[in-house]
Amino acid sequence: MAATVLRKELQSYIAKMPEQNLVVLKPLIMVLAKPPYTIEPASPSECKRVEKRVKEFYSDPSRFVPLK
């Protein structure tokens, strides 16, 4: 089902709900409307740690083990 069709269908259900149900539904919708994660810029200390690890890797790549 296309997202726009589904959104319209859900909006029609919400439009028909009694007010007491809307009060209960609001917290759930607020949680679901949030993005699953947020990407924040790295802090200066995080950048320094990454730069250090990159330098270590290029100086001796054989010391590193893949995350797999």
Protein Blocks (a to p, Z undefined) as FASTA:
>chain_A
ZZklmmmmmmmmmmmpcfklmmmmmmmmmmmmpcfbdcddddfklmmmmmmmmmmmmmom
mlpccfZZ
